[in-house]
């Protein structure tokens, strides 16, 4: 009885400690611009766009089929087969975000 109670208590205590790993989702360190402090940290936060859904139609729309500002980057992030099949094509956005840097209003592009 004592050993089984000990094992049950040990299992209950160690269960919340278990973790999982999702491939491709490793933690990223961010820091202010110019503050590296010997750590490998990034300043720019990548922002991506996805499809646009509507309640009036079943078909989702690709973000770049509309007259939105386009990104200068041509390389999209790596996607798995499920994302491609379900139409979740992730593309780089023209928005530039920097860690711990506030900007209220900035011109993104000019359309004529």
C-alpha positions in Angstrom: 0.0 0.0 0.0 2.8 2.4 0.9 4.7 1.9 -2.4 1.6 2.3 -4.6 0.5 5.4 -2.7 4.1 6.8 -3.2 3.9 6.1 -7.0 0.5 7.7 -7.3 1.6 10.8 -5.5 4.8 11.0 -7.6 2.8 10.6 -10.8 0.4 13.3 -9.8 3.2 15.7 -8.9 5.2 15.0 -12.1 2.2 15.1 -14.6 2.0 18.9 -14.8 5.7 19.0 -15.6 5.4 17.1 -18.8 5.8 19.2 -22.0 5.5 18.9 -25.7 7.5 20.1 -28.6 6.0 21.5 -31.9 8.5 21.4 -34.7 9.2 24.8 -36.1 8.0 26.7 -33.1 11.2 27.2 -31.1 11.3 30.2 -28.8 12.8 33.4 -30.2 14.7 36.1 -28.1 13.9 39.7 -29.0 15.8 42.8 -27.8 15.9 46.5 -28.6 17.8 47.7 -31.7 21.5 47.9 -30.9 21.3 45.9 -27.7 22.7 42.5 -28.4 24.5 42.0 -25.0 26.2 38.9 -26.3 22.9 37.1 -26.9 21.6 36.1 -30.2 18.4 38.2 -30.3 16.4 39.7 -33.1 14.9 43.2 -33.3 12.4 42.9 -36.2 9.2 40.9 -35.7 8.0 39.3 -38.9 4.3 39.8 -39.6 2.5 37.6 -42.1 -0.8 37.7 -43.8 -3.2 34.8 -44.5 -6.4 34.4 -46.5 -9.5 36.6 -46.1 -12.8 35.0 -45.3 -16.3 36.4 -45.8 -19.6 35.3 -44.4 -21.3 35.8 -47.8 -19.1 33.3 -49.7 -17.7 29.9 -49.0 -14.5 30.6 -51.0 -11.7 32.4 -49.1 -9.8 35.1 -50.9 -6.0 35.4 -51.2 -4.7 38.5 -49.5 -2.7 39.6 -52.5 -5.7 39.5 -54.9 -6.9 42.8 -53.5 -5.4 46.2 -53.9 -3.5 46.1 -50.6 0.1 47.2 -50.3 2.4 44.3 -51.2 5.7 43.3 -49.5 9.1 43.7 -51.1 9.9 40.2 -49.9 9.2 37.4 -52.4 10.1 34.4 -50.2 7.2 33.0 -48.2 7.6 31.1 -44.9 7.7 27.3 -45.1 4.2 25.7 -45.1 3.1 22.1 -44.5 0.8 20.2 -46.9 -2.3 20.7 -44.7 -1.9 24.5 -45.0 -1.6 24.3 -48.8 -4.6 22.0 -49.2 -6.9 24.1 -46.9 -5.8 27.3 -48.7 -3.9 28.9 -45.8 -1.2 30.4 -47.8 1.0 32.5 -45.5 2.7 35.5 -47.2 5.0 38.2 -45.8 3.2 41.5 -45.1 4.6 45.0 -45.9 4.3 46.0 -42.2 7.6 46.3 -40.3 7.4 45.8 -36.6 10.3 46.4 -34.2 10.5 45.1 -30.7 10.0 47.8 -28.0 9.6 50.6 -30.6 6.3 52.5 -30.6 5.0 54.0 -33.9 1.6 55.7 -34.1 1.2 56.4 -37.8 3.5 55.6 -40.7 2.9 55.6 -44.4 3.0 52.1 -45.8 2.8 52.7 -49.5 1.2 55.1 -52.0 -1.5 53.9 -54.4 -2.7 55.9 -57.5 
